[in-house]
């Protein structure tokens, strides 16, 4: 809970009311197929070209565009099937999660896609297996914009979920599923808690978002002298010169945000689509996350504060590129940092002294 003990900072129950336990209640999966569905129900996207043409959205298949009779040839862009936004539809793109033809994982997928001759059934089976692996996902709350959710207009859009400010600042709680018999997640992993470096090659409205999490620089940063809740961490008093910072307790956090997807072909000139929206326009985009800290001294006095960080696509006010340290007071400042291209940004190095 936050410092006022009113609003939760983490999601602890399904985001889909009344739904049974499932990964899709917490994370979005790739939009090529329904998660854990029957491969026979997949409608493959018709390619408009291969990876050497101007289109760049991977269709989920290989070799169809150039009429390959098998997938035994060496991997190349000519074997990557691609399509345009028009093939998918703007509404599906705005609310979907797709892979760019430059995604580094495509080569590995191609190597394991099928063995032997190409067939439509084998492509569907491999595509469904990829979606079921849930290795390319995005937490639902990470994609929520702060404040009122923007809505599409015209015939090419679809309404977004209404999100209040509280949910937009939440993140998924840690979930260890290794011994979880309910199998909310089919693999032994926690919910996704940060961007992966290859996430920059994702497309669609569900590929953009933000994360805020603790990231200790080394194992000793926040370690204590034992393994029980009574264990403590000793901090030296400040010397008279005031130059010794050994009395500092450093809480290292990372704020990640991605405000544009990888829309386009040229990494140098193409800026991507704001919020991963194909044809929607809006004046600004803000992602906000909040994290709470509780620190107890040896006398059991509690020092509690909430840290809220936000990023605006169109920056307002003062932009701070890096912060070495800050004196924490009761009203913790918020920091703004703009995102202007197709890559992801990390906001690092906040220290508590």
Secondary structure, 3 states (H helix, E strand, C coil): CCCCCCCCCEECCCCCCCCCCCHHHCEEECCCCCCCCCHHHCCCCCCCEECCCCCCEEEEEECCCCCCCECCCCCCHHHEEEECHHHHCHHHHHCCCEEECCCCHHHHHHHHHCCCECCHHHHHHHHHHHHHHCCCEEECHHHCCCCCCCCCCHHHCCCCCCCCHHHHCCEECCCCCCCCCCCCCCCCCCCCCCCCHHHHHEECHHHCEEEEEECCCCCCCCCCCCCCCCCCCCCCCCCCCCCCCCCCCCCCEEEEEECECCCCCCCCCCCCCECCCCCCCCCCCEEEEEEEEEEECCCCCEEEEEEEEEEECCCCCCECCCCCCECCCCCCCCCECCCCCCCCEEEECCCEC
